[in-house]
Amino acid sequence: MFPLHVRITKQRTSIVMQVIWIVSILVSVPFLIFKRLQVHQWLDFVEPICREIWPALHYYDEEKGYCRIIEQYRLTYYIVVSIALYFIPIIIMITAYSLILWKLWISEVPGERHAANINVQYRARKKVIKMVLVVLIAFIICWTPIQVQIFLAVINSDKQRDSWTQEYQWISNYLAFANSFINPIIYGGFNKTFRGFLYHAQMWLPERQIC
């Protein structure tokens, strides 16, 4: 009856947060195992680099004339992570948002159907539609570049990287991190209640004294 009514309880919130932390820890475990510190001696300085060292198969490719490296475990890991943390979330978001929009359009506001009530209902629906579309588009824009970067790095692990890949790597990483602070801005821009919550949370922050 109330498609815009928030059905969130403390128990559900606690369960979701626990699942998020458990999944995050499990995804990060391979980095604890296969990350290694390497020191590179350049002409004028020494550079320590933390790099992934996965079990690999080395063989000489007679046709291409160089030694090739096959990191099957690394390839499998990133395929699973990409499916679990990128493609599945997109499918879930599209499905959930489609159901939300469908519920919005078939629902009616309880009470008399005055022109004013219908107008308010229409504006509320329009705002929700805009918000869910912006959230979905922001997720795709922020996370697609890093998925492309990981895919290229894994399938071309035995090849010399081009000069532009370093810049692309920085941009894709920053875009992925940016999604975390873009979402609150989106919700705050479309939801007055969310803006009020942020303002209330800000009031609890300690005041800083400037000398």
C-alpha positions as CSV (number, residue, x, y, z in Angstrom):
1,M,0.0,0.0,0.0
2,F,2.9,2.3,0.7
3,P,5.6,1.6,-1.9
4,L,7.8,4.4,-0.6
5,H,7.6,3.2,3.0
6,V,11.1,2.2,4.3
7,R,11.1,-1.3,5.7
8,I,14.3,-1.3,7.6
9,T,14.8,-2.8,11.0
10,K,17.8,-2.8,13.3
11,Q,18.0,-6.6,12.9
12,R,18.1,-6.5,9.1
13,T,20.6,-3.7,9.2
14,S,22.9,-5.7,11.5
15,I,22.7,-8.8,9.4
16,V,23.4,-6.9,6.2
17,M,26.5,-5.2,7.8
18,Q,27.8,-8.5,9.1
19,V,27.4,-10.1,5.7
20,I,29.2,-7.2,4.0
21,W,32.2,-7.4,6.4
22,I,32.4,-11.2,6.1
23,V,32.4,-11.0,2.3
24,S,35.0,-8.2,2.3
25,I,37.3,-10.2,4.5
26,L,37.0,-13.3,2.4
27,V,37.6,-11.4,-0.8
28,S,40.8,-9.9,0.7
29,V,42.3,-13.1,2.1
30,P,44.2,-14.0,-1.2
31,F,46.0,-10.7,-1.0
32,L,47.3,-11.6,2.5
33,I,48.7,-14.8,0.9
34,F,50.0,-13.7,-2.4
35,K,51.1,-10.1,-1.8
36,R,54.9,-9.7,-1.7
37,L,57.2,-6.8,-1.1
38,Q,59.7,-6.4,-3.9
39,V,62.5,-3.8,-4.1
40,H,63.4,-2.4,-7.5
41,Q,66.8,-0.8,-8.0
42,W,66.6,2.0,-10.6
43,L,69.5,4.1,-11.8
44,D,69.0,6.8,-9.2
45,F,66.7,5.4,-6.5
46,V,65.4,2.3,-4.9
47,E,61.6,1.7,-5.2
48,P,59.7,-0.8,-2.8
49,I,56.7,-2.2,-4.5
50,C,53.9,-4.4,-3.1
51,R,53.0,-6.8,-5.8
52,E,50.8,-9.9,-6.3
53,I,52.9,-13.1,-6.8
54,W,50.5,-15.9,-7.7
55,P,51.5,-19.5,-8.5
56,A,52.2,-19.5,-12.2
57,L,53.2,-21.8,-15.1
58,H,56.2,-20.7,-17.2
59,Y,56.8,-22.0,-20.6
60,Y,58.6,-21.0,-23.7
61,D,56.4,-20.0,-26.7
62,E,58.4,-21.0,-29.7
63,E,56.0,-19.3,-32.1
64,K,56.2,-15.9,-30.4
65,G,59.8,-16.3,-29.2
66,Y,59.5,-15.5,-25.5
67,C,58.7,-17.1,-22.2
68,R,55.0,-16.9,-21.3
69,I,53.4,-16.9,-17.9
70,I,50.0,-18.5,-17.1
71,E,48.5,-17.5,-13.7
72,Q,45.5,-19.7,-13.6
73,Y,44.7,-19.1,-9.9
74,R,44.9,-15.3,-10.4
75,L,42.7,-15.5,-13.5
76,T,40.1,-17.7,-11.6
77,Y,40.1,-15.4,-8.6
78,Y,39.5,-12.2,-10.5
79,I,36.8,-13.8,-12.7
80,V,34.9,-14.9,-9.5
81,V,35.4,-11.5,-7.9
82,S,34.2,-9.7,-11.0
83,I,31.1,-11.9,-11.2
84,A,30.3,-11.6,-7.4
85,L,31.1,-7.9,-6.9
86,Y,30.2,-6.4,-10.3
87,F,27.9,-8.4,-12.5
88,I,25.7,-9.9,-9.8
89,P,25.2,-6.5,-8.1
90,I,24.2,-4.9,-11.4
91,I,21.7,-7.7,-12.0
92,I,20.3,-7.4,-8.5
93,M,20.1,-3.6,-8.8
94,I,18.4,-3.7,-12.1
95,T,15.9,-6.3,-10.9
96,A,15.2,-4.6,-7.6
97,Y,14.8,-1.1,-9.1
98,S,12.6,-2.5,-11.8
99,L,10.3,-4.0,-9.1
100,I,10.3,-0.8,-7.2
101,L,9.3,1.2,-10.2
102,W,6.7,-1.3,-11.1
103,K,5.2,-1.2,-7.6
104,L,5.2,2.6,-7.8
105,W,3.3,2.8,-11.0
106,I,0.6,0.3,-10.0
107,S,0.1,1.6,-6.5
108,E,-2.4,4.2,-5.5
109,V,-2.2,6.7,-2.6
110,P,-4.7,5.8,0.1
111,G,-7.5,8.3,0.5
112,E,-9.5,10.5,-1.8
113,R,-8.1,10.9,-5.2
114,H,-8.0,14.7,-5.4
115,A,-6.0,16.4,-8.1
116,A,-3.6,17.7,-5.4
117,N,-3.0,14.1,-4.1
118,I,-2.4,12.8,-7.6
119,N,0.0,15.5,-8.4
120,V,2.0,14.9,-5.2
121,Q,2.1,11.2,-5.9
122,Y,3.3,11.8,-9.4
123,R,6.1,14.1,-8.3
124,A,7.2,11.5,-5.6
125,R,7.3,8.7,-8.2
126,K,9.2,10.8,-10.6
127,K,11.8,11.7,-8.0
128,V,12.3,8.0,-7.0
129,I,12.7,7.0,-10.7
130,K,15.3,9.7,-11.2
131,M,17.2,8.6,-8.0
132,V,17.3,4.9,-8.8
133,L,18.5,5.6,-12.4
134,V,21.2,7.9,-11.2
135,V,22.4,5.4,-8.6
136,L,22.5,2.6,-11.2
137,I,24.3,4.8,-13.8
138,A,26.8,6.0,-11.2
139,F,27.6,2.4,-10.1
140,I,28.2,1.4,-13.7
141,I,30.4,4.4,-14.5
142,C,32.5,4.1,-11.4
143,W,33.1,0.3,-11.5
144,T,33.3,-0.5,-15.2
145,P,36.7,1.0,-15.8
146,I,38.4,-0.9,-13.1
147,Q,36.8,-4.2,-14.3
148,V,38.3,-3.5,-17.7
149,Q,41.7,-2.7,-16.2
150,I,41.7,-5.9,-14.2
151,F,40.6,-8.0,-17.2
152,L,43.4,-6.6,-19.4
153,A,46.0,-7.0,-16.6
154,V,45.1,-10.6,-16.0
155,I,45.0,-11.8,-19.7
156,N,48.1,-9.8,-20.5
157,S,50.1,-10.6,-17.4
158,D,53.1,-11.8,-19.4
159,K,53.3,-8.8,-21.7
160,Q,54.9,-5.3,-21.4
161,R,52.3,-2.7,-20.5
162,D,51.9,0.4,-22.6
163,S,52.6,3.8,-21.1
164,W,49.0,4.8,-20.9
165,T,48.0,1.9,-18.7
166,Q,49.5,3.5,-15.6
167,E,47.3,6.6,-16.0
168,Y,44.3,4.5,-16.8
169,Q,44.9,2.5,-13.6
170,W,45.0,5.6,-11.4
171,I,41.8,6.9,-13.0
172,S,39.9,3.6,-12.7
173,N,40.9,3.2,-9.1
174,Y,39.8,6.7,-8.1
175,L,36.5,6.2,-9.9
176,A,35.8,3.0,-8.0
177,F,36.6,4.7,-4.7
178,A,34.5,7.7,-5.7
179,N,31.3,5.6,-5.8
180,S,31.4,5.3,-2.0
181,F,31.0,9.1,-1.4
182,I,28.9,9.7,-4.6
183,N,25.9,7.6,-3.3
184,P,25.3,9.7,-0.1
185,I,25.3,12.8,-2.3
186,I,22.8,11.3,-4.7
187,Y,20.5,10.2,-1.8
188,G,20.8,13.6,-0.1
189,G,20.0,15.4,-3.4
190,F,16.8,13.4,-3.9
191,N,15.7,12.6,-0.3
192,K,14.8,15.3,2.2
193,T,14.7,12.8,5.1
194,F,18.2,11.6,4.2
195,R,19.5,15.2,4.2
196,G,17.9,15.7,7.7
197,F,19.6,12.6,8.9
198,L,23.0,13.8,7.7
199,Y,22.4,17.2,9.4
200,H,21.5,15.4,12.6
201,A,24.6,13.2,12.4
202,Q,26.7,16.3,11.9
203,M,25.4,17.9,15.1
204,W,27.1,15.0,17.0
205,L,30.5,15.7,15.6
206,P,32.9,17.5,18.0
207,E,33.5,21.1,17.3
208,R,37.0,22.1,16.1
209,Q,38.6,25.2,17.6
210,I,40.6,27.2,15.2
211,C,43.5,29.1,16.8
